[in-house]
Amino acid sequence: MMLLNSGKNHAVCYEAFSRLFIQRKYKTLALVERTHKAFPIKTDYVGLSVATTLQEHIYVETDEAGVKGAYME
């Protein structure tokens, strides 16, 4: 599954969580954060911040033990 880097997924999740739970504040974590966003969403914890173009994609490989690696195309 490929997720776009607009921040839209983050905004939709925030809306759903705010309707389901009383607590309105939450913290987010990103394994790899790209620096351009269309929505004003802040990531609280970042593993790696990478400046990319909209045409470049970052893939992260995981298994049961954790993150195996990340690469950009």
Beta strands, then each sheet from edge to edge (+ up, - down):
strand 1: 29-34
strand 2: 45-50
strand 3: 58-63
strand 4: 66-72
sheet 1: 1+ 2+
sheet 2: 3+ 4-
end
